[in-house]
Amino acid sequence: MEGGLSLQTRRELLQHMAPQYRKAPSAKKSVLLDAFTQATGYHRKYAIWLLNHSAEVQPTTLHPRPRHYGSEVQHALFMAWNAANRICAKRLIPFLQ
């Protein structure tokens, strides 16, 4: 589906083409849309939506902090895991809740 471009490159292309697309007459919009879909690999209807809503599209990506558990929590978790006969995490979760 992707045209081989990174997300950052596609966003830059979107920021560059969106103002041109909005100001263009209908005949020119078709040409701009064809070029945008060819470059990005996006579906035509999605590309139209992106070009019309580019200001709303780019939320900042949040990188959550990694979890750091203290030695007390790690030891308690190890003891619970060991008491449950060392079962996998998916099956261990109901015992911890």
C-alpha positions in Angstrom: 0.0 0.0 0.0 2.8 2.4 0.8 4.8 4.0 -2.0 8.0 3.1 -0.3 8.2 6.5 1.5 8.7 6.9 5.2 6.0 8.3 7.3 8.0 11.5 7.8 8.4 11.9 4.0 4.7 11.4 3.4 3.8 14.0 6.0 6.2 16.5 4.5 4.7 15.8 1.1 1.2 16.3 2.6 2.2 19.6 4.1 3.6 20.8 0.8 0.7 19.7 -1.4 -2.3 20.5 0.9 -2.3 24.3 0.4 -1.9 23.9 -3.4 -4.7 21.3 -3.5 -7.1 23.6 -1.5 -6.5 26.6 -3.7 -6.5 24.7 -7.0 -9.6 24.6 -9.4 -11.3 21.3 -9.8 -9.4 20.3 -13.0 -6.1 20.9 -11.3 -7.1 19.1 -8.1 -7.4 15.8 -10.1 -3.9 16.1 -11.4 -2.5 17.0 -7.9 -4.5 14.1 -6.4 -3.1 11.7 -9.0 0.5 12.8 -8.2 -0.1 12.5 -4.4 -1.6 9.0 -4.6 1.1 7.8 -6.9 3.9 9.1 -4.6 2.4 7.9 -1.3 0.5 4.8 -2.4 -2.6 6.0 -0.5 -6.1 5.2 -1.7 -7.7 8.0 -3.6 -10.5 8.7 -1.1 -8.1 8.7 1.9 -5.8 11.0 0.0 -8.7 13.5 -0.6 -9.5 13.4 3.1 -5.9 14.0 4.1 -5.4 16.9 1.7 -8.6 18.6 3.0 -7.8 17.9 6.7 -4.0 18.1 6.9 -4.0 20.5 9.8 -5.9 18.0 12.0 -4.1 14.9 10.9 -0.7 15.1 12.5 -1.0 14.5 16.2 2.3 14.5 18.1 3.4 10.9 18.9 3.6 10.3 22.6 6.4 8.0 23.8 5.3 6.7 27.1 7.9 6.3 29.8 9.2 2.8 30.2 8.0 1.1 33.4 10.6 0.7 36.1 9.7 -1.6 38.9 11.6 -1.6 42.1 13.2 -4.8 43.5 10.3 -5.3 46.0 7.7 -5.5 43.1 10.0 -7.7 41.0 10.5 -10.1 43.9 6.7 -10.2 44.7 6.0 -10.9 41.0 8.6 -13.6 40.9 7.1 -15.3 44.0 3.6 -15.2 42.5 4.9 -16.6 39.2 6.8 -19.3 41.1 3.8 -20.2 43.2 1.6 -20.5 40.1 4.0 -23.2 38.8 5.8 -20.7 36.5 3.0 -20.4 34.0 3.1 -18.0 31.0 2.3 -14.3 31.6 -1.1 -14.5 29.8 -2.3 -17.2 32.2 -0.7 -15.5 35.2 -2.5 -12.2 34.9 -5.9 -13.4 36.3 -4.1 -14.6 39.4 -2.6 -11.2 40.0 -5.9 -9.2 39.6 
